Amino acid sequence: MHKELKGWIEFLGIEDPILTQLHGDAGSRSYYRIAQKDKNLLVMDASEVKESVPLFIGVGWRLMDTKVRIPMMRAYELHKGFMLLEDVGSTHLWDTCGVSAKAV
């Protein structure tokens, strides 16, 4: 994580954010959980692939239009490649579908 990302989070009004990197395959994007008493938030760092952020937002809007529950997009900075998102937890979609791995 770099100073510019932390500075952007502080600019949004989150003082002294404690960030924990989330692991998984998100391509060139990195995700961090923000530890706060009253909020569950994630920040996405796509600074290496800034051009992907508008596409990410567009897909999110399309999913919301079809009533698919996705993390709420709270803020974004397109020219930096940053996005602040609602943290909906660590449960994977696959784990909640009720499909056993043997059926696939």
Secondary structure as a PSIPRED ss2 file (coil, helix, strand):
# PSIPRED VFORMAT (PSIPRED V4.0)

   1 M C   1.000  0.000  0.000
   2 H C   1.000  0.000  0.000
   3 K H   0.000  1.000  0.000
   4 E H   0.000  1.000  0.000
   5 L H   0.000  1.000  0.000
   6 K H   0.000  1.000  0.000
   7 G H   0.000  1.000  0.000
   8 W H   0.000  1.000  0.000
   9 I H   0.000  1.000  0.000
  10 E H   0.000  1.000  0.000
  11 F H   0.000  1.000  0.000
  12 L C   1.000  0.000  0.000
  13 G C   1.000  0.000  0.000
  14 I C   1.000  0.000  0.000
  15 E C   1.000  0.000  0.000
  16 D C   1.000  0.000  0.000
  17 P C   1.000  0.000  0.000
  18 I E   0.000  0.000  1.000
  19 L E   0.000  0.000  1.000
  20 T E   0.000  0.000  1.000
  21 Q E   0.000  0.000  1.000
  22 L E   0.000  0.000  1.000
  23 H C   1.000  0.000  0.000
  24 G C   1.000  0.000  0.000
  25 D C   1.000  0.000  0.000
  26 A C   1.000  0.000  0.000
  27 G C   1.000  0.000  0.000
  28 S C   1.000  0.000  0.000
  29 R C   1.000  0.000  0.000
  30 S E   0.000  0.000  1.000
  31 Y E   0.000  0.000  1.000
  32 Y E   0.000  0.000  1.000
  33 R E   0.000  0.000  1.000
  34 I E   0.000  0.000  1.000
  35 A E   0.000  0.000  1.000
  36 Q C   1.000  0.000  0.000
  37 K C   1.000  0.000  0.000
  38 D C   1.000  0.000  0.000
  39 K C   1.000  0.000  0.000
  40 N E   0.000  0.000  1.000
  41 L E   0.000  0.000  1.000
  42 L E   0.000  0.000  1.000
  43 V E   0.000  0.000  1.000
  44 M E   0.000  0.000  1.000
  45 D E   0.000  0.000  1.000
  46 A C   1.000  0.000  0.000
  47 S H   0.000  1.000  0.000
  48 E H   0.000  1.000  0.000
  49 V H   0.000  1.000  0.000
  50 K C   1.000  0.000  0.000
  51 E C   1.000  0.000  0.000
  52 S H   0.000  1.000  0.000
  53 V H   0.000  1.000  0.000
  54 P H   0.000  1.000  0.000
  55 L H   0.000  1.000  0.000
  56 F H   0.000  1.000  0.000
  57 I H   0.000  1.000  0.000
  58 G H   0.000  1.000  0.000
  59 V H   0.000  1.000  0.000
  60 G H   0.000  1.000  0.000
  61 W H   0.000  1.000  0.000
  62 R H   0.000  1.000  0.000
  63 L H   0.000  1.000  0.000
  64 M H   0.000  1.000  0.000
  65 D H   0.000  1.000  0.000
  66 T C   1.000  0.000  0.000
  67 K C   1.000  0.000  0.000
  68 V C   1.000  0.000  0.000
  69 R C   1.000  0.000  0.000
  70 I C   1.000  0.000  0.000
  71 P C   1.000  0.000  0.000
  72 M C   1.000  0.000  0.000
  73 M E   0.000  0.000  1.000
  74 R E   0.000  0.000  1.000
  75 A E   0.000  0.000  1.000
  76 Y E   0.000  0.000  1.000
  77 E E   0.000  0.000  1.000
  78 L C   1.000  0.000  0.000
  79 H C   1.000  0.000  0.000
  80 K C   1.000  0.000  0.000
  81 G C   1.000  0.000  0.000
  82 F E   0.000  0.000  1.000
  83 M E   0.000  0.000  1.000
  84 L E   0.000  0.000  1.000
  85 L E   0.000  0.000  1.000
  86 E E   0.000  0.000  1.000
  87 D C   1.000  0.000  0.000
  88 V C   1.000  0.000  0.000
  89 G C   1.000  0.000  0.000
  90 S C   1.000  0.000  0.000
  91 T C   1.000  0.000  0.000
  92 H C   1.000  0.000  0.000
  93 L H   0.000  1.000  0.000
  94 W H   0.000  1.000  0.000
  95 D H   0.000  1.000  0.000
  96 T H   0.000  1.000  0.000
  97 C C   1.000  0.000  0.000
  98 G C   1.000  0.000  0.000
  99 V C   1.000  0.000  0.000
 100 S C   1.000  0.000  0.000
 101 A H   0.000  1.000  0.000
 102 K H   0.000  1.000  0.000
 103 A H   0.000  1.000  0.000
 104 V C   1.000  0.000  0.000
